[in-house]
Amino acid sequence: MQETMRTEWDEYPMTLRPKHIEKIMKMSQKKTYEFLSSPPFHVARAGREIYISKLVFRNWLEGTNFDIFQKESSG
């Protein structure tokens, strides 16, 4: 099963666009743009264009955090 997921993610570019989010989340185009108007992850905007890091989106979707700069806990 993990192999299938890896292959699925590999078909997407490193920078996702709304059409990719729409496909992954199985949402309508309208719902996708509503979701991306105030997402729970970083979205880059250039004029009307929207760009989403695949790594950031995948981490959010899967509930993981691969922040290599994360502070070590002092305990």
PDB file with SEQRES, HELIX, SHEET and CRYST1 records, atoms N, CA, C and O in Angstrom:
SEQRES   1 A   75  MET GLN GLU THR MET ARG THR GLU TRP ASP GLU TYR PRO          
SEQRES   2 A   75  MET THR LEU ARG PRO LYS HIS ILE GLU LYS ILE MET LYS          
SEQRES   3 A   75  MET SER GLN LYS LYS THR TYR GLU PHE LEU SER SER PRO          
SEQRES   4 A   75  PRO PHE HIS VAL ALA ARG ALA GLY ARG GLU ILE TYR ILE          
SEQRES   5 A   75  SER LYS LEU VAL PHE ARG ASN TRP LEU GLU GLY THR ASN          
SEQRES   6 A   75  PHE ASP ILE PHE GLN LYS GLU SER SER GLY                      
HELIX    1 AA1 GLN A    2  ASP A   10  1                                   9    
HELIX    2 AA2 PRO A   18  MET A   25  1                                   8    
HELIX    3 AA3 GLN A   29  SER A   37  1                                   9    
HELIX    4 AA4 LYS A   54  GLU A   62  1                                   9    
SHEET    1 AA1 3 THR A  15  LEU A  16  0                                        
SHEET    2 AA1 3 GLU A  49  SER A  53 -1                                        
SHEET    3 AA1 3 ALA A  44  ALA A  46 -1                                        
CRYST1    1.000    1.000    1.000  90.00  90.00  90.00 P 1           1          
ATOM      1  N   MET A   1       0.823  -1.204   0.000  1.00  0.00           N  
ATOM      2  CA  MET A   1       0.000   0.000   0.000  1.00  0.00           C  
ATOM      3  C   MET A   1       0.859   1.258   0.000  1.00  0.00           C  
ATOM      4  O   MET A   1       0.548   2.217  -0.706  1.00  0.00           O  
ATOM      5  N   GLN A   2       1.938   1.266   0.784  1.00  0.00           N  
ATOM      6  CA  GLN A   2       2.801   2.434   0.801  1.00  0.00           C  
ATOM      7  C   GLN A   2       3.445   2.664  -0.561  1.00  0.00           C  
ATOM      8  O   GLN A   2       3.657   3.808  -0.965  1.00  0.00           O  
ATOM      9  N   GLU A   3       3.752   1.598  -1.257  1.00  0.00           N  
ATOM     10  CA  GLU A   3       4.324   1.720  -2.596  1.00  0.00           C  
ATOM     11  C   GLU A   3       3.348   2.430  -3.528  1.00  0.00           C  
ATOM     12  O   GLU A   3       3.758   3.264  -4.335  1.00  0.00           O  
ATOM     13  N   THR A   4       2.055   2.103  -3.420  1.00  0.00           N  
ATOM     14  CA  THR A   4       1.033   2.751  -4.239  1.00  0.00           C  
ATOM     15  C   THR A   4       0.989   4.241  -3.949  1.00  0.00           C  
ATOM     16  O   THR A   4       0.926   5.048  -4.876  1.00  0.00           O  
ATOM     17  N   MET A   5       1.021   4.622  -2.661  1.00  0.00           N  
ATOM     18  CA  MET A   5       0.986   6.026  -2.288  1.00  0.00           C  
ATOM     19  C   MET A   5       2.208   6.760  -2.816  1.00  0.00           C  
ATOM     20  O   MET A   5       2.089   7.881  -3.311  1.00  0.00           O  
ATOM     21  N   ARG A   6       3.375   6.148  -2.718  1.00  0.00           N  
ATOM     22  CA  ARG A   6       4.602   6.772  -3.213  1.00  0.00           C  
ATOM     23  C   ARG A   6       4.495   7.034  -4.710  1.00  0.00           C  
ATOM     24  O   ARG A   6       4.857   8.110  -5.186  1.00  0.00           O  
ATOM     25  N   THR A   7       4.001   6.057  -5.441  1.00  0.00           N  
ATOM     26  CA  THR A   7       3.838   6.212  -6.885  1.00  0.00           C  
ATOM     27  C   THR A   7       2.829   7.311  -7.188  1.00  0.00           C  
ATOM     28  O   THR A   7       3.026   8.101  -8.112  1.00  0.00           O  
ATOM     29  N   GLU A   8       1.754   7.364  -6.418  1.00  0.00           N  
ATOM     30  CA  GLU A   8       0.744   8.397  -6.623  1.00  0.00           C  
ATOM     31  C   GLU A   8       1.341   9.786  -6.424  1.00  0.00           C  
ATOM     32  O   GLU A   8       1.099  10.675  -7.241  1.00  0.00           O  
ATOM     33  N   TRP A   9       2.106   9.995  -5.374  1.00  0.00           N  
ATOM     34  CA  TRP A   9       2.712  11.304  -5.124  1.00  0.00           C  
ATOM     35  C   TRP A   9       3.749  11.629  -6.184  1.00  0.00           C  
ATOM     36  O   TRP A   9       3.928  12.795  -6.538  1.00  0.00           O  
ATOM     37  N   ASP A  10       4.429  10.621  -6.693  1.00  0.00           N  
ATOM     38  CA  ASP A  10       5.461  10.855  -7.698  1.00  0.00           C  
ATOM     39  C   ASP A  10       4.896  11.398  -9.010  1.00  0.00           C  
ATOM     40  O   ASP A  10       5.632  11.998  -9.794  1.00  0.00           O  
ATOM     41  N   GLU A  11       3.623  11.199  -9.257  1.00  0.00           N  
ATOM     42  CA  GLU A  11       3.045  11.698 -10.512  1.00  0.00           C  
ATOM     43  C   GLU A  11       2.796  13.208 -10.487  1.00  0.00           C  
ATOM     44  O   GLU A  11       2.492  13.806 -11.519  1.00  0.00           O  
ATOM     45  N   TYR A  12       2.926  13.824  -9.303  1.00  0.00           N  
ATOM     46  CA  TYR A  12       2.689  15.265  -9.183  1.00  0.00           C  
ATOM     47  C   TYR A  12       4.002  16.034  -9.187  1.00  0.00           C  
ATOM     48  O   TYR A  12       5.016  15.526  -8.708  1.00  0.00           O  
ATOM     49  N   PRO A  13       3.998  17.262  -9.725  1.00  0.00           N  
ATOM     50  CA  PRO A  13       5.213  18.082  -9.713  1.00  0.00           C  
ATOM     51  C   PRO A  13       5.530  18.569  -8.297  1.00  0.00           C  
ATOM     52  O   PRO A  13       4.686  18.475  -7.406  1.00  0.00           O  
ATOM     53  N   MET A  14       6.719  19.077  -8.093  1.00  0.00           N  
ATOM     54  CA  MET A  14       7.130  19.580  -6.776  1.00  0.00           C  
ATOM     55  C   MET A  14       6.288  20.786  -6.342  1.00  0.00           C  
ATOM     56  O   MET A  14       6.076  20.993  -5.148  1.00  0.00           O  
ATOM     57  N   THR A  15       5.818  21.568  -7.292  1.00  0.00           N  
ATOM     58  CA  THR A  15       4.954  22.701  -6.999  1.00  0.00           C  
ATOM     59  C   THR A  15       3.565  22.401  -7.535  1.00  0.00           C  
ATOM     60  O   THR A  15       3.354  22.322  -8.746  1.00  0.00           O  
ATOM     61  N   LEU A  16       2.627  22.237  -6.622  1.00  0.00           N  
ATOM     62  CA  LEU A  16       1.254  21.904  -7.002  1.00  0.00           C  
ATOM     63  C   LEU A  16       0.485  23.154  -7.385  1.00  0.00           C  
ATOM     64  O   LEU A  16       0.793  24.259  -6.938  1.00  0.00           O  
ATOM     65  N   ARG A  17      -0.508  22.957  -8.212  1.00  0.00           N  
ATOM     66  CA  ARG A  17      -1.428  24.024  -8.608  1.00  0.00           C  
ATOM     67  C   ARG A  17      -2.819  23.622  -8.128  1.00  0.00           C  
ATOM     68  O   ARG A  17      -3.022  22.474  -7.732  1.00  0.00           O  
ATOM     69  N   PRO A  18      -3.769  24.535  -8.156  1.00  0.00           N  
ATOM     70  CA  PRO A  18      -5.131  24.202  -7.702  1.00  0.00           C  
ATOM     71  C   PRO A  18      -5.712  22.950  -8.356  1.00  0.00           C  
ATOM     72  O   PRO A  18      -6.419  22.186  -7.699  1.00  0.00           O  
ATOM     73  N   LYS A  19      -5.424  22.727  -9.643  1.00  0.00           N  
ATOM     74  CA  LYS A  19      -5.968  21.541 -10.320  1.00  0.00           C  
ATOM     75  C   LYS A  19      -5.466  20.244  -9.673  1.00  0.00           C  
ATOM     76  O   LYS A  19      -6.177  19.239  -9.656  1.00  0.00           O  
ATOM     77  N   HIS A  20      -4.237  20.271  -9.143  1.00  0.00           N  
ATOM     78  CA  HIS A  20      -3.695  19.097  -8.466  1.00  0.00           C  
ATOM     79  C   HIS A  20      -4.396  18.880  -7.122  1.00  0.00           C  
ATOM     80  O   HIS A  20      -4.739  17.752  -6.768  1.00  0.00           O  
ATOM     81  N   ILE A  21      -4.604  19.964  -6.381  1.00  0.00           N  
ATOM     82  CA  ILE A  21      -5.305  19.877  -5.093  1.00  0.00           C  
ATOM     83  C   ILE A  21      -6.714  19.359  -5.312  1.00  0.00           C  
ATOM     84  O   ILE A  21      -7.207  18.528  -4.551  1.00  0.00           O  
ATOM     85  N   GLU A  22      -7.349  19.851  -6.346  1.00  0.00           N  
ATOM     86  CA  GLU A  22      -8.709  19.418  -6.713  1.00  0.00           C  
ATOM     87  C   GLU A  22      -8.748  17.903  -6.931  1.00  0.00           C  
ATOM     88  O   GLU A  22      -9.659  17.226  -6.454  1.00  0.00           O  
ATOM     89  N   LYS A  23      -7.767  17.382  -7.646  1.00  0.00           N  
ATOM     90  CA  LYS A  23      -7.715  15.950  -7.938  1.00  0.00           C  
ATOM     91  C   LYS A  23      -7.410  15.131  -6.682  1.00  0.00           C  
ATOM     92  O   LYS A  23      -8.058  14.115  -6.429  1.00  0.00           O  
ATOM     93  N   ILE A  24      -6.429  15.571  -5.901  1.00  0.00           N  
ATOM     94  CA  ILE A  24      -6.022  14.843  -4.701  1.00  0.00           C  
ATOM     95  C   ILE A  24      -7.151  14.806  -3.675  1.00  0.00           C  
ATOM     96  O   ILE A  24      -7.437  13.761  -3.091  1.00  0.00           O  
ATOM     97  N   MET A  25      -7.785  15.953  -3.462  1.00  0.00           N  
ATOM     98  CA  MET A  25      -8.822  16.067  -2.435  1.00  0.00           C  
ATOM     99  C   MET A  25     -10.209  15.651  -2.941  1.00  0.00           C  
ATOM    100  O   MET A  25     -11.156  15.548  -2.160  1.00  0.00           O  
ATOM    101  N   LYS A  26     -10.319  15.413  -4.262  1.00  0.00           N  
ATOM    102  CA  LYS A  26     -11.593  15.028  -4.873  1.00  0.00           C  
ATOM    103  C   LYS A  26     -12.689  16.055  -4.567  1.00  0.00           C  
ATOM    104  O   LYS A  26     -13.790  15.719  -4.133  1.00  0.00           O  
ATOM    105  N   MET A  27     -12.332  17.332  -4.815  1.00  0.00           N  
ATOM    106  CA  MET A  27     -13.260  18.441  -4.601  1.00  0.00           C  
ATOM    107  C   MET A  27     -13.569  19.095  -5.936  1.00  0.00           C  
ATOM    108  O   MET A  27     -12.833  18.930  -6.909  1.00  0.00           O  
ATOM    109  N   SER A  28     -14.652  19.828  -5.969  1.00  0.00           N  
ATOM    110  CA  SER A  28     -14.987  20.593  -7.172  1.00  0.00           C  
ATOM    111  C   SER A  28     -14.016  21.768  -7.285  1.00  0.00           C  
ATOM    112  O   SER A  28     -13.333  22.119  -6.323  1.00  0.00           O  
ATOM    113  N   GLN A  29     -13.969  22.358  -8.457  1.00  0.00           N  
ATOM    114  CA  GLN A  29     -13.084  23.504  -8.668  1.00  0.00           C  
ATOM    115  C   GLN A  29     -13.478  24.654  -7.731  1.00  0.00           C  
ATOM    116  O   GLN A  29     -12.611  25.310  -7.154  1.00  0.00           O  
ATOM    117  N   LYS A  30     -14.762  24.892  -7.584  1.00  0.00           N  
ATOM    118  CA  LYS A  30     -15.243  25.965  -6.707  1.00  0.00           C  
ATOM    119  C   LYS A  30     -14.809  25.718  -5.267  1.00  0.00           C  
ATOM    120  O   LYS A  30     -14.300  26.632  -4.619  1.00  0.00           O  
ATOM    121  N   LYS A  31     -14.998  24.510  -4.754  1.00  0.00           N  
ATOM    122  CA  LYS A  31     -14.617  24.175  -3.383  1.00  0.00           C  
ATOM    123  C   LYS A  31     -13.098  24.262  -3.197  1.00  0.00           C  
ATOM    124  O   LYS A  31     -12.623  24.674  -2.139  1.00  0.00           O  
ATOM    125  N   THR A  32     -12.352  23.880  -4.208  1.00  0.00           N  
ATOM    126  CA  THR A  32     -10.895  23.946  -4.135  1.00  0.00           C  
ATOM    127  C   THR A  32     -10.437  25.387  -3.958  1.00  0.00           C  
ATOM    128  O   THR A  32      -9.595  25.665  -3.104  1.00  0.00           O  
ATOM    129  N   TYR A  33     -10.977  26.307  -4.751  1.00  0.00           N  
ATOM    130  CA  TYR A  33     -10.589  27.710  -4.635  1.00  0.00           C  
ATOM    131  C   TYR A  33     -11.070  28.318  -3.323  1.00  0.00           C  
ATOM    132  O   TYR A  33     -10.391  29.181  -2.767  1.00  0.00           O  
ATOM    133  N   GLU A  34     -12.215  27.894  -2.819  1.00  0.00           N  
ATOM    134  CA  GLU A  34     -12.676  28.350  -1.504  1.00  0.00           C  
ATOM    135  C   GLU A  34     -11.694  27.875  -0.434  1.00  0.00           C  
ATOM    136  O   GLU A  34     -11.310  28.645   0.445  1.00  0.00           O  
ATOM    137  N   PHE A  35     -11.293  26.613  -0.510  1.00  0.00           N  
ATOM    138  CA  PHE A  35     -10.347  26.027   0.433  1.00  0.00           C  
ATOM    139  C   PHE A  35      -9.007  26.763   0.381  1.00  0.00           C  
ATOM    140  O   PHE A  35      -8.418  27.053   1.422  1.00  0.00           O  
ATOM    141  N   LEU A  36      -8.526  27.065  -0.823  1.00  0.00           N  
ATOM    142  CA  LEU A  36      -7.232  27.716  -0.985  1.00  0.00           C  
ATOM    143  C   LEU A  36      -7.260  29.203  -0.676  1.00  0.00           C  
ATOM    144  O   LEU A  36      -6.208  29.840  -0.633  1.00  0.00           O  
ATOM    145  N   SER A  37      -8.437  29.768  -0.461  1.00  0.00           N  
ATOM    146  CA  SER A  37      -8.504  31.187  -0.108  1.00  0.00           C  
ATOM    147  C   SER A  37      -8.009  31.421   1.316  1.00  0.00           C  
ATOM    148  O   SER A  37      -7.558  32.520   1.639  1.00  0.00           O  
ATOM    149  N   SER A  38      -8.089  30.408   2.164  1.00  0.00           N  
ATOM    150  CA  SER A  38      -7.601  30.506   3.545  1.00  0.00           C  
ATOM    151  C   SER A  38      -7.151  29.118   4.009  1.00  0.00           C  
ATOM    152  O   SER A  38      -7.764  28.540   4.907  1.00  0.00           O  
ATOM    153  N   PRO A  39      -6.091  28.582   3.411  1.00  0.00           N  
ATOM    154  CA  PRO A  39      -5.657  27.215   3.712  1.00  0.00           C  
ATOM    155  C   PRO A  39      -4.912  27.111   5.039  1.00  0.00           C  
ATOM    156  O   PRO A  39      -4.387  28.109   5.533  1.00  0.00           O  
ATOM    157  N   PRO A  40      -4.861  25.910   5.622  1.00  0.00           N  
ATOM    158  CA  PRO A  40      -4.130  25.685   6.863  1.00  0.00           C  
ATOM    159  C   PRO A  40      -2.631  25.417   6.643  1.00  0.00           C  
ATOM    160  O   PRO A  40      -1.955  24.896   7.530  1.00  0.00           O  
ATOM    161  N   PHE A  41      -2.124  25.771   5.471  1.00  0.00           N  
ATOM    162  CA  PHE A  41      -0.716  25.592   5.128  1.00  0.00           C  
ATOM    163  C   PHE A  41      -0.309  26.746   4.230  1.00  0.00           C  
ATOM    164  O   PHE A  41      -1.166  27.463   3.712  1.00  0.00           O  
ATOM    165  N   HIS A  42       0.987  26.933   4.040  1.00  0.00           N  
ATOM    166  CA  HIS A  42       1.488  28.058   3.236  1.00  0.00           C  
ATOM    167  C   HIS A  42       1.139  27.890   1.754  1.00  0.00           C  
ATOM    168  O   HIS A  42       1.313  26.820   1.171  1.00  0.00           O  
ATOM    169  N   VAL A  43       0.651  28.964   1.177  1.00  0.00           N  
ATOM    170  CA  VAL A  43       0.354  29.024  -0.252  1.00  0.00           C  
ATOM    171  C   VAL A  43       1.053  30.261  -0.804  1.00  0.00           C  
ATOM    172  O   VAL A  43       0.939  31.346  -0.233  1.00  0.00           O  
ATOM    173  N   ALA A  44       1.769  30.105  -1.905  1.00  0.00           N  
ATOM    174  CA  ALA A  44       2.433  31.232  -2.549  1.00  0.00           C  
ATOM    175  C   ALA A  44       1.515  31.771  -3.639  1.00  0.00           C  
ATOM    176  O   ALA A  44       0.912  31.005  -4.390  1.00  0.00           O  
ATOM    177  N   ARG A  45       1.417  33.079  -3.716  1.00  0.00           N  
ATOM    178  CA  ARG A  45       0.578  33.723  -4.726  1.00  0.00           C  
ATOM    179  C   ARG A  45       1.418  34.700  -5.537  1.00  0.00           C  
ATOM    180  O   ARG A  45       2.232  35.450  -4.999  1.00  0.00           O  
ATOM    181  N   ALA A  46       1.197  34.669  -6.832  1.00  0.00           N  
ATOM    182  CA  ALA A  46       1.838  35.611  -7.749  1.00  0.00           C  
ATOM    183  C   ALA A  46       0.718  36.138  -8.642  1.00  0.00           C  
ATOM    184  O   ALA A  46       0.340  35.504  -9.628  1.00  0.00           O  
ATOM    185  N   GLY A  47       0.202  37.290  -8.286  1.00  0.00           N  
ATOM    186  CA  GLY A  47      -0.965  37.799  -8.988  1.00  0.00           C  
ATOM    187  C   GLY A  47      -2.147  36.893  -8.682  1.00  0.00           C  
ATOM    188  O   GLY A  47      -2.493  36.680  -7.520  1.00  0.00           O  
ATOM    189  N   ARG A  48      -2.753  36.368  -9.715  1.00  0.00           N  
ATOM    190  CA  ARG A  48      -3.886  35.455  -9.535  1.00  0.00           C  
ATOM    191  C   ARG A  48      -3.461  33.991  -9.478  1.00  0.00           C  
ATOM    192  O   ARG A  48      -4.289  33.111  -9.244  1.00  0.00           O  
ATOM    193  N   GLU A  49      -2.187  33.730  -9.689  1.00  0.00           N  
ATOM    194  CA  GLU A  49      -1.679  32.363  -9.700  1.00  0.00           C  
ATOM    195  C   GLU A  49      -1.431  31.862  -8.279  1.00  0.00           C  
ATOM    196  O   GLU A  49      -1.010  32.626  -7.410  1.00  0.00           O  
ATOM    197  N   ILE A  50      -1.693  30.574  -8.047  1.00  0.00           N  
ATOM    198  CA  ILE A  50      -1.522  29.957  -6.747  1.00  0.00           C  
ATOM    199  C   ILE A  50      -0.561  28.774  -6.887  1.00  0.00           C  
ATOM    200  O   ILE A  50      -0.700  27.943  -7.783  1.00  0.00           O  
ATOM    201  N   TYR A  51       0.415  28.722  -5.978  1.00  0.00           N  
ATOM    202  CA  TYR A  51       1.414  27.661  -5.977  1.00  0.00           C  
ATOM    203  C   TYR A  51       1.510  27.061  -4.576  1.00  0.00           C  
ATOM    204  O   TYR A  51       1.534  27.787  -3.582  1.00  0.00           O  
ATOM    205  N   ILE A  52       1.564  25.728  -4.505  1.00  0.00           N  
ATOM    206  CA  ILE A  52       1.629  25.034  -3.233  1.00  0.00           C  
ATOM    207  C   ILE A  52       2.777  24.030  -3.294  1.00  0.00           C  
ATOM    208  O   ILE A  52       2.869  23.240  -4.233  1.00  0.00           O  
ATOM    209  N   SER A  53       3.642  24.065  -2.297  1.00  0.00           N  
ATOM    210  CA  SER A  53       4.724  23.082  -2.226  1.00  0.00           C  
ATOM    211  C   SER A  53       4.118  21.699  -1.993  1.00  0.00           C  
ATOM    212  O   SER A  53       3.299  21.516  -1.092  1.00  0.00           O  
ATOM    213  N   LYS A  54       4.525  20.735  -2.808  1.00  0.00           N  
ATOM    214  CA  LYS A  54       4.023  19.370  -2.631  1.00  0.00           C  
ATOM    215  C   LYS A  54       4.392  18.833  -1.255  1.00  0.00           C  
ATOM    216  O   LYS A  54       3.583  18.152  -0.624  1.00  0.00           O  
ATOM    217  N   LEU A  55       5.595  19.125  -0.782  1.00  0.00           N  
ATOM    218  CA  LEU A  55       6.036  18.637   0.518  1.00  0.00           C  
ATOM    219  C   LEU A  55       5.180  19.237   1.648  1.00  0.00           C  
ATOM    220  O   LEU A  55       4.756  18.521   2.556  1.00  0.00           O  
ATOM    221  N   VAL A  56       4.933  20.538   1.585  1.00  0.00           N  
ATOM    222  CA  VAL A  56       4.117  21.202   2.606  1.00  0.00           C  
ATOM    223  C   VAL A  56       2.696  20.647   2.598  1.00  0.00           C  
ATOM    224  O   VAL A  56       2.139  20.352   3.656  1.00  0.00           O  
ATOM    225  N   PHE A  57       2.109  20.505   1.415  1.00  0.00           N  
ATOM    226  CA  PHE A  57       0.742  19.996   1.309  1.00  0.00           C  
ATOM    227  C   PHE A  57       0.671  18.551   1.796  1.00  0.00           C  
ATOM    228  O   PHE A  57      -0.244  18.193   2.538  1.00  0.00           O  
ATOM    229  N   ARG A  58       1.619  17.728   1.388  1.00  0.00           N  
ATOM    230  CA  ARG A  58       1.609  16.321   1.792  1.00  0.00           C  
ATOM    231  C   ARG A  58       1.776  16.182   3.308  1.00  0.00           C  
ATOM    232  O   ARG A  58       1.101  15.368   3.938  1.00  0.00           O  
ATOM    233  N   ASN A  59       2.675  16.978   3.888  1.00  0.00           N  
ATOM    234  CA  ASN A  59       2.852  16.948   5.335  1.00  0.00           C  
ATOM    235  C   ASN A  59       1.554  17.312   6.047  1.00  0.00           C  
ATOM    236  O   ASN A  59       1.179  16.663   7.023  1.00  0.00           O  
ATOM    237  N   TRP A  60       0.868  18.342   5.565  1.00  0.00           N  
ATOM    238  CA  TRP A  60      -0.407  18.745   6.159  1.00  0.00           C  
ATOM    239  C   TRP A  60      -1.445  17.628   6.002  1.00  0.00           C  
ATOM    240  O   TRP A  60      -2.117  17.269   6.969  1.00  0.00           O  
ATOM    241  N   LEU A  61      -1.578  17.087   4.810  1.00  0.00           N  
ATOM    242  CA  LEU A  61      -2.585  16.077   4.515  1.00  0.00           C  
ATOM    243  C   LEU A  61      -2.369  14.808   5.337  1.00  0.00           C  
ATOM    244  O   LEU A  61      -3.327  14.213   5.831  1.00  0.00           O  
ATOM    245  N   GLU A  62      -1.127  14.402   5.479  1.00  0.00           N  
ATOM    246  CA  GLU A  62      -0.804  13.165   6.194  1.00  0.00           C  
ATOM    247  C   GLU A  62      -0.562  13.394   7.686  1.00  0.00           C  
ATOM    248  O   GLU A  62      -0.354  12.440   8.436  1.00  0.00           O  
ATOM    249  N   GLY A  63      -0.589  14.663   8.116  1.00  0.00           N  
ATOM    250  CA  GLY A  63      -0.403  14.961   9.530  1.00  0.00           C  
ATOM    251  C   GLY A  63       1.006  14.707  10.021  1.00  0.00           C  
ATOM    252  O   GLY A  63       1.216  14.356  11.182  1.00  0.00           O  
ATOM    253  N   THR A  64       1.975  14.886   9.131  1.00  0.00           N  
ATOM    254  CA  THR A  64       3.371  14.677   9.498  1.00  0.00           C  
ATOM    255  C   THR A  64       4.108  16.000   9.448  1.00  0.00           C  
ATOM    256  O   THR A  64       3.616  16.979   8.887  1.00  0.00           O  
ATOM    257  N   ASN A  65       5.288  16.020  10.037  1.00  0.00           N  
ATOM    258  CA  ASN A  65       6.113  17.220  10.029  1.00  0.00           C  
ATOM    259  C   ASN A  65       7.556  16.805   9.804  1.00  0.00           C  
ATOM    260  O   ASN A  65       8.158  16.136  10.644  1.00  0.00           O  
ATOM    261  N   PHE A  66       8.104  17.202   8.671  1.00  0.00           N  
ATOM    262  CA  PHE A  66       9.485  16.883   8.337  1.00  0.00           C  
ATOM    263  C   PHE A  66      10.356  18.134   8.371  1.00  0.00           C  
ATOM    264  O   PHE A  66      11.271  18.282   7.560  1.00  0.00           O  
ATOM    265  N   ASP A  67      10.070  19.029   9.306  1.00  0.00           N  
ATOM    266  CA  ASP A  67      10.809  20.280   9.409  1.00  0.00           C  
ATOM    267  C   ASP A  67      12.221  19.993   9.900  1.00  0.00           C  
ATOM    268  O   ASP A  67      12.422  19.681  11.074  1.00  0.00           O  
ATOM    269  N   ILE A  68      13.194  20.097   9.010  1.00  0.00           N  
ATOM    270  CA  ILE A  68      14.571  19.792   9.391  1.00  0.00           C  
ATOM    271  C   ILE A  68      15.163  20.879  10.279  1.00  0.00           C  
ATOM    272  O   ILE A  68      16.217  20.674  10.881  1.00  0.00           O  
ATOM    273  N   PHE A  69      14.507  22.024  10.371  1.00  0.00           N  
ATOM    274  CA  PHE A  69      14.996  23.128  11.194  1.00  0.00           C  
ATOM    275  C   PHE A  69      14.256  23.201  12.525  1.00  0.00           C  
ATOM    276  O   PHE A  69      14.410  24.170  13.268  1.00  0.00           O  
ATOM    277  N   GLN A  70      13.464  22.195  12.824  1.00  0.00           N  
ATOM    278  CA  GLN A  70      12.689  22.188  14.052  1.00  0.00           C  
ATOM    279  C   GLN A  70      13.626  22.213  15.258  1.00  0.00           C  
ATOM    280  O   GLN A  70      14.629  21.500  15.298  1.00  0.00           O  
ATOM    281  N   LYS A  71      13.281  23.044  16.235  1.00  0.00           N  
ATOM    282  CA  LYS A  71      14.109  23.157  17.441  1.00  0.00           C  
ATOM    283  C   LYS A  71      14.044  21.856  18.235  1.00  0.00           C  
ATOM    284  O   LYS A  71      12.991  21.229  18.349  1.00  0.00           O  
ATOM    285  N   GLU A  72      15.177  21.474  18.773  1.00  0.00           N  
ATOM    286  CA  GLU A  72      15.218  20.282  19.610  1.00  0.00           C  
ATOM    287  C   GLU A  72      14.655  20.644  20.972  1.00  0.00           C  
ATOM    288  O   GLU A  72      14.902  21.733  21.490  1.00  0.00           O  
ATOM    289  N   SER A  73      13.894  19.717  21.551  1.00  0.00           N  
ATOM    290  CA  SER A  73      13.339  19.976  22.875  1.00  0.00           C  
ATOM    291  C   SER A  73      14.441  19.857  23.918  1.00  0.00           C  
ATOM    292  O   SER A  73      15.302  18.982  23.830  1.00  0.00           O  
ATOM    293  N   SER A  74      14.405  20.722  24.879  1.00  0.00           N  
ATOM    294  CA  SER A  74      15.447  20.705  25.915  1.00  0.00           C  
ATOM    295  C   SER A  74      14.886  20.050  27.169  1.00  0.00           C  
ATOM    296  O   SER A  74      14.563  20.730  28.143  1.00  0.00           O  
ATOM    297  N   GLY A  75      14.772  18.743  27.141  1.00  0.00           N  
ATOM    298  CA  GLY A  75      14.203  18.100  28.296  1.00  0.00           C  
ATOM    299  C   GLY A  75      14.648  16.763  28.490  1.00  0.00           C  
ATOM    300  O   GLY A  75      14.233  16.107  29.445  1.00  0.00           O  
TER     301      GLY A  75                                                      
END                                                                             
